């Protein structure tokens, strides 16, 4: 006669459908429909971003493709988990990948503002474009590493009988909080950028549709920020907390937010809307 612990261990091997009385690591059975829907959405966005990347040759936009790829793999793991809710590999895969995927999107936004500064000149920013990119891309990499390490530790501990997930969870939260802090500084500098461009009339010094791309950047940042706030609160409540065990919050505040954050650049792509420099030096001389 097998014990409950032995039965739980058997369920974790291979693929087993949901069994009444045996909870999953998620606190619920992942939705197959949501998994398929987000795989399709991120897959289509990834394909379109790849086409736009090759077509317009804005090679730095590869970060949007990579971010979509990570989201696709993460949601593929959740789709897998919908059929195999006790499988520890699917659980660990979706945790590790989905926690770091948005880092690629923030990197794209950081590079985008850096390009604006390069085009409009030194008067548009308190930092030089190179220094700006070094600071925020380094913050992005550090955030990615911290979250990946914490996610791996927490997932491994959760997969072990009586494992302690607290250390890994705290590291994950630290990584997300660090990301939020860097985004907050970014928003402050972006606001200063807008103020300077309006004050010195730098927008008139460039050809192209500047405003739509700036609005798209702001919209993407808001979506990423909402997701970061949600994940911080979610993980702070622990692996059995209210938010993490109710799927609707994850679908709306993580999945939907990340779709909006990256799809907006399919419609307002830098290759189509990035302005070209035009008489910037004259504007700088007039307002020197």
Backbone as CSV, one residue per row, in Angstrom:
resi,resn,N_x,N_y,N_z,CA_x,CA_y,CA_z,C_x,C_y,C_z
1,UNK,0.855,-1.203,0.000,0.000,0.000,0.000,0.886,1.247,0.000
2,UNK,0.638,2.132,-0.933,1.459,3.339,-1.039,0.928,4.443,-0.143
3,UNK,1.826,5.279,0.365,1.449,6.424,1.184,1.097,7.592,0.273
4,UNK,0.529,8.654,0.872,0.164,9.840,0.082,1.415,10.479,-0.526
5,UNK,2.501,10.500,0.254,3.743,11.080,-0.263,4.238,10.303,-1.473
6,UNK,4.150,8.986,-1.408,4.579,8.167,-2.540,3.673,8.380,-3.744
7,UNK,2.375,8.569,-3.502,1.438,8.825,-4.589,1.730,10.166,-5.252
8,UNK,2.065,11.151,-4.431,2.415,12.463,-4.979,3.680,12.364,-5.825
9,UNK,4.639,11.558,-5.391,5.877,11.385,-6.139,5.610,10.683,-7.463
10,UNK,4.706,9.753,-7.476,4.338,9.058,-8.711,3.695,10.032,-9.703
11,UNK,2.827,10.916,-9.183,2.158,11.898,-10.039,3.169,12.853,-10.688
12,UNK,4.273,13.113,-10.004,5.268,14.042,-10.510,6.142,13.422,-11.595
13,UNK,5.999,12.160,-11.816,6.779,11.465,-12.835,5.947,11.304,-14.098
14,UNK,6.502,11.713,-15.219,5.778,11.591,-16.475,4.665,12.617,-16.578
15,UNK,3.535,12.188,-17.150,2.407,13.098,-17.356,1.136,12.468,-16.816
16,UNK,0.521,13.157,-15.845,-0.712,12.661,-15.239,-1.739,13.780,-15.210
17,UNK,-2.967,13.451,-15.529,-4.046,14.427,-15.478,-4.331,14.805,-14.029
18,UNK,-5.086,15.877,-13.844,-5.405,16.359,-12.505,-6.193,15.294,-11.740
19,UNK,-5.740,15.043,-10.511,-6.380,14.056,-9.647,-7.024,14.786,-8.472
20,UNK,-8.290,14.543,-8.252,-9.002,15.204,-7.152,-8.363,14.852,-5.818
21,UNK,-8.109,15.884,-5.012,-7.500,15.682,-3.712,-6.000,15.882,-3.697
22,UNK,-5.409,16.011,-4.888,-3.964,16.249,-4.983,-3.734,17.588,-5.682
23,UNK,-3.290,18.579,-4.914,-3.057,19.894,-5.466,-1.821,19.950,-6.342
24,UNK,-1.738,20.967,-7.198,-0.582,21.151,-8.075,0.343,22.217,-7.496
25,UNK,1.516,22.336,-8.059,2.480,23.351,-7.619,1.984,24.763,-7.906
26,UNK,1.044,24.894,-8.832,0.525,26.210,-9.213,-0.578,26.678,-8.267
27,UNK,-1.216,25.716,-7.596,-2.387,26.037,-6.791,-3.650,25.934,-7.613
28,UNK,-3.525,25.556,-8.888,-4.647,25.387,-9.799,-4.153,24.586,-11.002
29,UNK,-5.055,24.249,-11.898,-4.684,23.583,-13.144,-4.520,24.655,-14.217
30,UNK,-3.310,24.839,-14.766,-3.100,25.858,-15.796,-4.075,25.706,-16.956
31,UNK,-4.560,26.828,-17.447,-5.548,26.832,-18.522,-4.920,26.478,-19.865
32,UNK,-5.481,25.472,-20.510,-4.998,25.081,-21.835,-5.302,26.177,-22.853
33,UNK,-6.497,26.760,-22.757,-6.885,27.814,-23.683,-5.978,29.028,-23.594
34,UNK,-5.679,29.448,-22.345,-4.797,30.599,-22.158,-3.401,30.297,-22.684
35,UNK,-2.921,29.083,-22.433,-1.602,28.697,-22.902,-1.499,28.754,-24.412
36,UNK,-2.485,28.198,-25.091,-2.484,28.210,-26.559,-2.609,29.631,-27.089
37,UNK,-3.501,30.423,-26.485,-3.726,31.795,-26.944,-2.456,32.629,-26.858
38,UNK,-1.747,32.549,-25.732,-0.535,33.351,-25.574,0.615,32.818,-26.427
39,UNK,0.656,31.517,-26.644,1.669,30.964,-27.559,1.466,31.527,-28.964
40,UNK,0.204,31.599,-29.386,-0.111,32.141,-30.713,0.238,33.622,-30.790
41,UNK,-0.164,34.386,-29.775,0.071,35.830,-29.781,1.561,36.164,-29.786
42,UNK,2.315,35.539,-28.886,3.755,35.820,-28.839,4.472,35.242,-30.060
43,UNK,3.979,34.104,-30.566,4.579,33.521,-31.760,4.402,34.417,-32.972
44,UNK,3.193,34.953,-33.157,2.935,35.853,-34.279,3.738,37.143,-34.159
45,UNK,3.799,37.687,-32.942,4.575,38.907,-32.729,6.056,38.657,-33.006
46,UNK,6.567,37.491,-32.586,7.966,37.144,-32.820,8.267,37.050,-34.319
47,UNK,7.380,36.402,-35.056,7.573,36.274,-36.504,7.564,37.640,-37.167
48,UNK,6.603,38.478,-36.780,6.496,39.804,-37.372,7.702,40.664,-37.011
49,UNK,8.151,40.579,-35.756,9.339,41.340,-35.354,10.577,40.864,-36.119
50,UNK,10.662,39.572,-36.381,11.800,39.037,-37.134,11.779,39.564,-38.568
51,UNK,10.600,39.576,-39.188,10.459,40.106,-40.546,10.820,41.590,-40.573
52,UNK,10.309,42.346,-39.608,10.591,43.778,-39.535,12.073,44.029,-39.273
53,UNK,12.678,43.151,-38.482,14.101,43.269,-38.166,14.942,43.141,-39.434
54,UNK,14.663,42.117,-40.217,15.420,41.875,-41.453,15.099,42.931,-42.503
55,UNK,13.834,43.318,-42.573,13.393,44.279,-43.579,14.009,45.666,-43.341
56,UNK,13.886,46.161,-42.123,14.341,47.518,-41.812,15.788,47.575,-41.330
57,UNK,16.348,46.423,-40.966,17.749,46.323,-40.524,18.044,47.181,-39.291
58,UNK,17.081,47.284,-38.437,17.309,47.874,-37.120,17.682,46.714,-36.206
59,UNK,18.961,46.329,-36.243,19.392,45.079,-35.624,19.211,45.058,-34.111
60,UNK,19.224,46.217,-33.483,19.039,46.233,-32.032,17.623,45.790,-31.644
61,UNK,16.692,45.836,-32.603,15.318,45.408,-32.324,15.216,43.895,-32.152
62,UNK,16.349,43.194,-32.280,16.350,41.750,-32.030,15.916,41.442,-30.592
63,UNK,16.049,42.418,-29.685,15.636,42.185,-28.292,14.135,41.901,-28.203
64,UNK,13.343,42.483,-29.102,11.901,42.208,-29.098,11.634,40.773,-29.559
65,UNK,12.396,40.330,-30.543,12.258,38.946,-31.012,12.639,37.960,-29.914
66,UNK,13.746,38.237,-29.229,14.210,37.350,-28.157,13.225,37.333,-26.992
67,UNK,12.681,38.498,-26.670,11.695,38.557,-25.594,10.456,37.746,-25.931
68,UNK,9.990,37.859,-27.184,8.835,37.071,-27.629,9.141,35.578,-27.579
69,UNK,10.366,35.211,-27.956,10.766,33.805,-27.922,10.711,33.262,-26.498
70,UNK,11.212,34.041,-25.544,11.168,33.620,-24.137,9.725,33.473,-23.658
71,UNK,8.885,34.455,-23.991,7.475,34.380,-23.596,6.813,33.161,-24.239
72,UNK,7.135,32.897,-25.490,6.571,31.743,-26.191,6.958,30.441,-25.494
73,UNK,8.229,30.312,-25.124,8.687,29.099,-24.443,8.038,28.959,-23.066
74,UNK,7.910,30.077,-22.363,7.292,30.042,-21.044,5.830,29.623,-21.107
75,UNK,5.100,30.181,-22.073,3.691,29.821,-22.203,3.518,28.438,-22.808
76,UNK,4.500,27.980,-23.576,4.469,26.599,-24.063,4.581,25.641,-22.879
77,UNK,5.404,26.019,-21.889,5.530,25.204,-20.681,4.215,25.171,-19.904
78,UNK,3.513,26.290,-19.868,2.221,26.322,-19.176,1.161,25.527,-19.950
79,UNK,1.273,25.528,-21.276,0.383,24.699,-22.090,0.648,23.222,-21.809
80,UNK,1.919,22.888,-21.701,2.333,21.533,-21.325,1.757,21.177,-19.955
81,UNK,1.845,22.146,-19.029,1.366,21.904,-17.666,-0.146,21.740,-17.606
82,UNK,-0.858,22.285,-18.587,-2.308,22.115,-18.609,-2.680,20.646,-18.788
83,UNK,-1.834,19.920,-19.509,-2.051,18.493,-19.715,-1.335,17.654,-18.654
84,UNK,-0.235,18.187,-18.134,0.576,17.477,-17.133,0.809,18.398,-15.937
85,UNK,-0.224,18.697,-15.152,-0.126,19.701,-14.084,0.831,19.353,-12.948
86,UNK,1.269,18.094,-12.849,2.173,17.707,-11.772,3.633,17.618,-12.235
87,UNK,3.866,17.834,-13.527,5.211,17.680,-14.074,6.133,18.784,-13.559
88,UNK,7.199,18.435,-12.839,8.078,19.459,-12.263,8.897,20.213,-13.311
89,UNK,9.208,19.573,-14.432,9.997,20.238,-15.473,9.222,21.384,-16.115
90,UNK,7.932,21.154,-16.367,7.091,22.215,-16.924,6.974,23.372,-15.940
91,UNK,6.830,23.039,-14.663,6.707,24.062,-13.626,7.966,24.929,-13.535
92,UNK,9.129,24.265,-13.504,10.390,24.999,-13.399,10.655,25.821,-14.651
93,UNK,10.308,25.288,-15.807,10.541,25.977,-17.073,9.753,27.276,-17.159
94,UNK,8.484,27.225,-16.793,7.662,28.430,-16.906,8.065,29.490,-15.880
95,UNK,8.503,29.067,-14.709,8.952,30.035,-13.708,10.206,30.766,-14.185
96,UNK,11.210,29.989,-14.570,12.507,30.562,-14.917,12.434,31.458,-16.140
97,UNK,11.658,31.048,-17.158,11.642,31.801,-18.412,10.752,33.030,-18.337
98,UNK,9.544,32.881,-17.798,8.610,34.006,-17.788,9.031,35.117,-16.833
99,UNK,9.862,34.788,-15.853,10.303,35.830,-14.920,11.335,36.754,-15.549
100,UNK,12.069,36.245,-16.562,13.139,37.051,-17.159,12.791,37.607,-18.532
101,UNK,11.745,37.091,-19.176,11.403,37.515,-20.533,11.219,39.031,-20.684
102,UNK,10.519,39.715,-19.744,10.305,41.161,-19.907,11.601,41.975,-19.907
103,UNK,12.690,41.394,-19.418,13.962,42.116,-19.404,14.384,42.504,-20.812
104,UNK,14.076,41.676,-21.779,14.403,41.995,-23.174,13.583,43.179,-23.673
105,UNK,12.339,43.280,-23.213,11.494,44.392,-23.634,11.977,45.716,-23.041
106,UNK,12.377,45.685,-21.779,12.907,46.912,-21.174,14.199,47.327,-21.871
107,UNK,15.020,46.353,-22.270,16.251,46.666,-22.987,15.938,47.395,-24.289
108,UNK,14.891,46.933,-24.992,14.498,47.588,-26.235,14.056,49.023,-26.013
109,UNK,13.319,49.258,-24.933,12.857,50.608,-24.623,14.040,51.509,-24.270
110,UNK,15.006,50.971,-23.516,16.183,51.756,-23.159,16.978,52.159,-24.399
111,UNK,17.175,51.207,-25.297,17.924,51.488,-26.526,17.177,52.511,-27.369
112,UNK,15.851,52.408,-27.383,15.040,53.322,-28.181,15.228,54.770,-27.744
113,UNK,15.186,55.030,-26.440,15.380,56.391,-25.972,16.802,56.852,-26.258
114,UNK,17.752,55.929,-26.160,19.129,56.270,-26.507,19.259,56.703,-27.957
115,UNK,18.513,56.065,-28.839,18.519,56.448,-30.259,17.910,57.833,-30.449
116,UNK,16.853,58.123,-29.692,16.259,59.460,-29.760,17.282,60.524,-29.392
117,UNK,18.030,60.246,-28.342,19.034,61.201,-27.867,20.130,61.397,-28.911
118,UNK,20.552,60.308,-29.549,21.566,60.408,-30.597,21.090,61.290,-31.744
119,UNK,19.831,61.147,-32.098,19.286,61.880,-33.234,19.054,63.352,-32.917
120,UNK,18.516,63.628,-31.737,18.147,65.000,-31.400,19.269,65.806,-30.765
121,UNK,20.360,65.144,-30.403,21.508,65.884,-29.908,21.628,65.949,-28.395
122,UNK,22.743,66.484,-27.935,23.090,66.479,-26.515,22.134,67.290,-25.652
123,UNK,21.454,68.281,-26.257,20.549,69.107,-25.461,19.288,68.350,-25.036
124,UNK,19.055,67.192,-25.614,17.832,66.449,-25.301,17.965,65.574,-24.070
125,UNK,19.179,65.450,-23.501,19.352,64.557,-22.363,20.467,65.029,-21.452
126,UNK,20.315,64.723,-20.171,21.350,65.046,-19.201,22.517,64.078,-19.313
127,UNK,22.273,62.889,-19.900,23.317,61.887,-20.104,23.614,61.727,-21.584
128,UNK,24.860,61.364,-21.891,25.206,61.071,-23.276,24.578,59.734,-23.666
129,UNK,24.301,59.528,-24.961,23.688,58.262,-25.391,24.480,57.024,-24.961
130,UNK,25.814,57.065,-25.094,26.630,55.908,-24.734,26.550,55.612,-23.241
131,UNK,26.688,56.658,-22.423,26.610,56.462,-20.980,25.225,55.978,-20.586
132,UNK,24.219,56.535,-21.222,22.840,56.165,-20.962,22.627,54.674,-21.225
133,UNK,23.074,54.197,-22.381,22.888,52.794,-22.746,23.695,51.868,-21.853
134,UNK,24.919,52.261,-21.518,25.753,51.426,-20.642,25.086,51.236,-19.283
135,UNK,24.583,52.315,-18.717,23.976,52.252,-17.384,22.742,51.346,-17.374
136,UNK,21.809,51.599,-18.296,20.533,50.884,-18.239,20.610,49.469,-18.795
137,UNK,21.452,49.252,-19.792,21.608,47.881,-20.288,22.321,47.016,-19.249
138,UNK,23.276,47.615,-18.511,23.929,46.891,-17.426,22.921,46.549,-16.333
139,UNK,22.048,47.498,-16.004,21.003,47.240,-15.008,20.085,46.118,-15.476
140,UNK,19.770,46.106,-16.767,18.914,45.066,-17.316,19.562,43.687,-17.191
141,UNK,20.843,43.614,-17.507,21.559,42.340,-17.423,21.623,41.852,-15.981
142,UNK,21.936,42.762,-15.053,21.989,42.399,-13.639,20.624,41.910,-13.159
143,UNK,19.570,42.607,-13.577,18.220,42.202,-13.194,17.903,40.819,-13.731
144,UNK,18.283,40.557,-14.970,18.028,39.258,-15.583,18.750,38.146,-14.825
145,UNK,20.023,38.381,-14.501,20.819,37.369,-13.801,20.245,37.089,-12.413
146,UNK,19.913,38.155,-11.681,19.372,37.999,-10.330,18.066,37.209,-10.346
147,UNK,17.165,37.576,-11.281,15.881,36.889,-11.352,16.045,35.438,-11.793
148,UNK,16.966,35.192,-12.712,17.188,33.829,-13.193,17.740,32.938,-12.086
149,UNK,18.700,33.466,-11.336,19.279,32.705,-10.231,18.227,32.417,-9.165
150,UNK,17.480,33.447,-8.791,16.436,33.270,-7.785,15.355,32.314,-8.248
151,UNK,14.945,32.429,-9.519,13.923,31.546,-10.061,14.365,30.099,-10.067
152,UNK,15.617,29.879,-10.439,16.148,28.520,-10.438,16.214,27.924,-9.047
153,UNK,16.664,28.724,-8.079,16.755,28.253,-6.698,15.375,27.943,-6.124
154,UNK,14.426,28.839,-6.363,13.083,28.655,-5.817,12.397,27.448,-6.442
155,UNK,12.536,27.304,-7.759,11.898,26.182,-8.450,12.485,24.854,-7.989
156,UNK,13.800,24.822,-7.812,14.449,23.592,-7.361,14.007,23.226,-5.944
157,UNK,13.916,24.237,-5.083,13.493,23.993,-3.702,12.039,23.536,-3.656
158,UNK,11.216,24.132,-4.507,9.801,23.768,-4.530,9.611,22.349,-5.034
159,UNK,10.563,21.912,-5.855,10.491,20.566,-6.423,11.020,19.509,-5.460
160,UNK,11.584,19.953,-4.328,12.158,19.037,-3.347,11.241,18.924,-2.131
161,UNK,11.089,17.743,-1.615,10.242,17.535,-0.438,10.770,18.356,0.732
162,UNK,9.904,19.181,1.318,10.259,20.057,2.438,11.355,21.056,2.071
163,UNK,11.464,21.374,0.775,12.468,22.348,0.338,12.116,23.755,0.789
164,UNK,13.139,24.580,1.038,12.931,25.954,1.485,13.014,26.895,0.285
165,UNK,11.869,27.436,-0.118,11.829,28.315,-1.289,12.129,29.774,-0.949
166,UNK,12.198,30.099,0.331,12.348,31.497,0.747,13.587,32.175,0.167
167,UNK,14.793,31.567,0.253,15.983,32.249,-0.285,15.854,32.592,-1.769
168,UNK,15.423,31.621,-2.572,15.266,31.869,-3.998,14.201,32.905,-4.285
169,UNK,13.099,32.852,-3.539,12.015,33.815,-3.730,12.471,35.227,-3.406
170,UNK,13.229,35.364,-2.307,13.737,36.687,-1.933,14.675,37.243,-3.002
171,UNK,15.469,36.374,-3.603,16.379,36.811,-4.667,15.577,37.248,-5.893
172,UNK,14.531,36.487,-6.226,13.678,36.867,-7.347,13.031,38.229,-7.109
173,UNK,12.508,38.429,-5.914,11.883,39.709,-5.579,12.903,40.832,-5.666
174,UNK,14.117,40.574,-5.190,15.170,41.587,-5.256,15.465,41.957,-6.709
175,UNK,15.481,40.952,-7.593,15.732,41.215,-9.003,14.634,42.055,-9.628
176,UNK,13.376,41.749,-9.288,12.255,42.506,-9.840,12.232,43.926,-9.286
177,UNK,12.501,44.073,-7.983,12.545,45.407,-7.367,13.665,46.232,-7.982
178,UNK,14.800,45.594,-8.224,15.917,46.289,-8.879,15.502,46.747,-10.276
179,UNK,14.780,45.890,-10.982,14.292,46.253,-12.311,13.321,47.422,-12.225
180,UNK,12.424,47.396,-11.224,11.479,48.499,-11.042,12.198,49.796,-10.737
181,UNK,13.260,49.716,-9.932,14.028,50.909,-9.586,14.686,51.504,-10.828
182,UNK,15.268,50.632,-11.669,15.916,51.129,-12.889,14.885,51.711,-13.844
183,UNK,13.688,51.088,-13.913,12.632,51.622,-14.770,12.170,52.982,-14.255
184,UNK,12.084,53.126,-12.926,11.670,54.401,-12.333,12.649,55.512,-12.682
185,UNK,13.937,55.221,-12.589,14.954,56.203,-12.968,14.830,56.511,-14.454
186,UNK,14.592,55.465,-15.246,14.418,55.644,-16.681,13.249,56.578,-16.977
187,UNK,12.116,56.360,-16.296,10.938,57.200,-16.510,11.248,58.658,-16.174
188,UNK,11.998,58.874,-15.100,12.377,60.238,-14.719,13.236,60.890,-15.805
189,UNK,14.183,60.141,-16.330,15.045,60.673,-17.382,14.275,60.861,-18.690
190,UNK,13.328,59.960,-18.959,12.506,60.097,-20.159,11.635,61.347,-20.069
191,UNK,11.110,61.613,-18.862,10.311,62.826,-18.661,11.165,64.070,-18.876
192,UNK,12.400,64.018,-18.386,13.331,65.136,-18.598,13.648,65.290,-20.087
193,UNK,13.745,64.168,-20.790,13.993,64.194,-22.237,12.857,64.916,-22.958
194,UNK,11.609,64.575,-22.594,10.450,65.217,-23.213,10.448,66.710,-22.910
195,UNK,10.744,67.058,-21.667,10.783,68.471,-21.279,11.810,69.239,-22.098
196,UNK,12.986,68.649,-22.272,14.051,69.315,-23.017,13.709,69.457,-24.501
197,UNK,13.103,68.407,-25.080,12.759,68.483,-26.503,11.700,69.545,-26.764
198,UNK,10.764,69.693,-25.828,9.733,70.714,-25.981,10.315,72.111,-25.754
199,UNK,11.171,72.212,-24.760,11.760,73.517,-24.422,12.639,74.047,-25.550
200,UNK,13.436,73.162,-26.142,14.364,73.577,-27.195,13.830,73.330,-28.607
201,UNK,12.583,72.895,-28.694,11.948,72.651,-29.996,12.773,71.697,-30.860
202,UNK,13.240,70.648,-30.250,14.101,69.703,-30.962,13.307,68.771,-31.879
203,UNK,12.026,68.590,-31.601,11.223,67.711,-32.448,11.158,68.252,-33.866
204,UNK,11.135,69.588,-33.998,11.082,70.192,-35.320,12.376,69.997,-36.104
205,UNK,13.429,69.544,-35.432,14.728,69.369,-36.095,14.883,67.993,-36.713
206,UNK,13.844,67.169,-36.632,13.953,65.808,-37.151,12.834,65.499,-38.123
207,UNK,13.153,64.698,-39.150,12.145,64.206,-40.080,11.553,62.913,-39.526
208,UNK,10.277,62.688,-39.779,9.676,61.423,-39.366,8.583,61.635,-38.331
209,UNK,7.823,60.605,-38.088,6.727,60.652,-37.125,7.268,60.331,-35.737
210,UNK,7.668,61.336,-35.024,8.341,61.180,-33.745,7.370,60.802,-32.631
211,UNK,6.233,61.463,-32.584,5.306,61.320,-31.468,4.734,59.906,-31.318
212,UNK,4.281,59.241,-32.385,3.734,57.885,-32.211,4.713,56.920,-31.550
213,UNK,5.976,56.994,-31.928,6.977,56.103,-31.358,7.240,56.439,-29.894
214,UNK,7.209,57.713,-29.555,7.397,58.131,-28.171,6.216,57.662,-27.312
215,UNK,5.001,57.746,-27.855,3.813,57.278,-27.141,3.862,55.765,-26.959
216,UNK,4.297,55.056,-28.011,4.408,53.593,-27.927,5.410,53.193,-26.851
217,UNK,6.511,53.920,-26.766,7.521,53.653,-25.750,6.937,53.843,-24.348
218,UNK,6.213,54.933,-24.155,5.599,55.191,-22.856,4.565,54.137,-22.493
219,UNK,3.761,53.718,-23.471,2.746,52.691,-23.249,3.394,51.372,-22.846
220,UNK,4.469,50.993,-23.521,5.173,49.749,-23.216,5.754,49.781,-21.806
221,UNK,6.321,50.914,-21.425,6.901,51.044,-20.088,5.822,50.892,-19.013
222,UNK,4.661,51.489,-19.228,3.560,51.385,-18.261,3.145,49.923,-18.090
223,UNK,3.038,49.180,-19.197,2.659,47.765,-19.137,3.699,46.950,-18.368
224,UNK,4.976,47.208,-18.651,6.051,46.491,-17.961,6.054,46.828,-16.471
225,UNK,5.775,48.087,-16.162,5.766,48.530,-14.770,4.628,47.869,-13.998
226,UNK,3.443,47.783,-14.614,2.297,47.121,-13.982,2.638,45.671,-13.685
227,UNK,3.250,45.005,-14.671,3.637,43.606,-14.485,4.652,43.463,-13.362
228,UNK,5.611,44.365,-13.278,6.640,44.284,-12.241,6.047,44.468,-10.854
229,UNK,5.104,45.393,-10.720,4.436,45.607,-9.435,3.675,44.348,-9.032
230,UNK,2.957,43.768,-9.990,2.198,42.544,-9.716,3.114,41.410,-9.271
231,UNK,4.207,41.160,-10.013,5.084,40.043,-9.668,5.765,40.255,-8.322
232,UNK,6.070,41.500,-7.993,6.691,41.796,-6.697,5.740,41.443,-5.556
233,UNK,4.474,41.889,-5.661,3.480,41.588,-4.627,3.197,40.093,-4.586
234,UNK,3.076,39.490,-5.760,2.771,38.059,-5.853,3.818,37.217,-5.130
235,UNK,5.091,37.457,-5.448,6.158,36.659,-4.849,6.362,36.992,-3.374
236,UNK,6.069,38.235,-3.007,6.198,38.617,-1.596,5.199,37.850,-0.730
237,UNK,4.072,37.439,-1.315,3.069,36.673,-0.574,3.460,35.206,-0.417
238,UNK,4.500,34.783,-1.140,4.939,33.396,-1.043,4.285,32.509,-2.088
239,UNK,4.721,31.249,-2.141,4.285,30.320,-3.181,2.894,29.744,-2.937
240,UNK,2.322,30.074,-1.785,0.947,29.649,-1.520,0.043,30.858,-1.284
241,UNK,0.529,32.039,-1.667,-0.231,33.262,-1.464,-1.439,33.357,-2.383
242,UNK,-2.250,34.374,-2.147,-3.507,34.530,-2.888,-3.263,34.772,-4.371
243,UNK,-2.396,35.717,-4.710,-2.200,36.075,-6.115,-1.628,34.928,-6.936
244,UNK,-0.630,34.251,-6.392,0.059,33.214,-7.157,-0.810,31.977,-7.365
245,UNK,-1.833,31.797,-6.514,-2.695,30.613,-6.628,-4.018,30.917,-7.330
246,UNK,-4.152,32.115,-7.894,-5.344,32.471,-8.653,-4.902,32.884,-10.062
247,UNK,-5.197,32.045,-11.002,-4.648,32.143,-12.353,-5.023,33.428,-13.092
248,UNK,-6.206,33.965,-12.828,-6.685,35.126,-13.570,-5.740,36.311,-13.437
249,UNK,-5.137,36.482,-12.260,-4.225,37.605,-12.056,-2.972,37.450,-12.911
250,UNK,-2.470,36.228,-12.999,-1.280,35.977,-13.812,-1.576,36.210,-15.292
251,UNK,-2.722,35.739,-15.743,-3.091,35.886,-17.149,-3.212,37.355,-17.537
252,UNK,-3.892,38.144,-16.687,-4.147,39.549,-17.013,-2.942,40.434,-16.747
253,UNK,-2.349,40.303,-15.550,-1.303,41.238,-15.129,0.102,40.849,-15.580
254,UNK,0.274,39.644,-16.079,1.565,39.251,-16.650,1.409,38.998,-18.146
255,UNK,0.588,38.012,-18.517,0.439,37.650,-19.917,-0.051,38.782,-20.797
256,UNK,-1.191,39.372,-20.445,-1.769,40.442,-21.260,-0.854,41.661,-21.298
257,UNK,-0.286,42.024,-20.142,0.589,43.190,-20.100,1.808,43.017,-21.011
258,UNK,2.381,41.811,-21.038,3.560,41.580,-21.860,3.221,41.527,-23.351
259,UNK,2.030,41.017,-23.682,1.588,41.046,-25.078,1.473,42.492,-25.554
260,UNK,0.821,43.324,-24.756,0.651,44.733,-25.123,1.997,45.454,-25.215
261,UNK,2.913,45.130,-24.292,4.214,45.807,-24.236,5.046,45.583,-25.489
262,UNK,4.907,44.409,-26.123,5.737,44.107,-27.285,4.983,44.260,-28.606
263,UNK,3.678,43.961,-28.614,2.903,44.059,-29.854,2.778,45.504,-30.323
264,UNK,2.786,46.445,-29.384,2.688,47.856,-29.766,3.810,48.246,-30.726
265,UNK,4.977,47.588,-30.599,6.095,47.907,-31.491,6.004,47.184,-32.836
266,UNK,5.054,46.240,-32.956,4.755,45.686,-34.277,4.012,46.721,-35.116
267,UNK,3.130,47.471,-34.457,2.340,48.487,-35.156,3.081,49.811,-35.284
268,UNK,3.865,50.150,-34.257,4.653,51.388,-34.287,6.120,50.973,-34.206
269,UNK,6.617,50.433,-35.303,7.972,49.889,-35.306,8.999,51.003,-35.535
270,UNK,10.127,50.957,-34.808,11.164,51.977,-34.989,11.637,52.101,-36.432
271,UNK,11.617,51.008,-37.192,12.049,51.059,-38.583,11.182,51.939,-39.455
272,UNK,9.930,52.125,-39.045,9.009,52.967,-39.797,8.879,54.371,-39.214
273,UNK,9.006,54.480,-37.903,8.700,55.748,-37.249,9.902,56.487,-36.677
274,UNK,11.086,55.871,-36.695,12.246,56.559,-36.144,12.587,57.773,-37.005
275,UNK,12.641,58.974,-36.404,12.949,60.178,-37.176,14.401,60.206,-37.620
276,UNK,14.661,60.945,-38.671,16.026,61.137,-39.159,16.533,62.502,-38.726
277,UNK,17.819,62.570,-38.392,18.411,63.838,-37.951,18.353,64.867,-39.075
278,UNK,18.016,66.080,-38.733,17.925,67.147,-39.730,18.176,68.491,-39.062
279,UNK,19.272,69.087,-39.413,19.657,70.413,-38.913,19.634,70.497,-37.387
280,UNK,19.976,69.413,-36.713,19.997,69.418,-35.255,21.026,70.417,-34.739
281,UNK,22.146,70.470,-35.402,23.204,71.364,-34.945,22.759,72.822,-34.987
282,UNK,21.850,73.161,-35.946,21.361,74.541,-36.006,20.486,74.849,-34.783
283,UNK,19.689,73.870,-34.396,18.819,74.059,-33.230,19.672,74.218,-31.971
284,UNK,20.735,73.407,-31.866,21.618,73.494,-30.694,22.297,74.860,-30.648
285,UNK,22.712,75.383,-31.813,23.385,76.676,-31.840,22.416,77.796,-31.463
286,UNK,21.153,77.664,-31.911,20.169,78.697,-31.612,19.800,78.763,-30.141
287,UNK,19.906,77.587,-29.424,19.514,77.542,-28.025,20.699,77.345,-27.093
288,UNK,21.912,77.524,-27.613,23.113,77.353,-26.797,23.215,78.463,-25.754
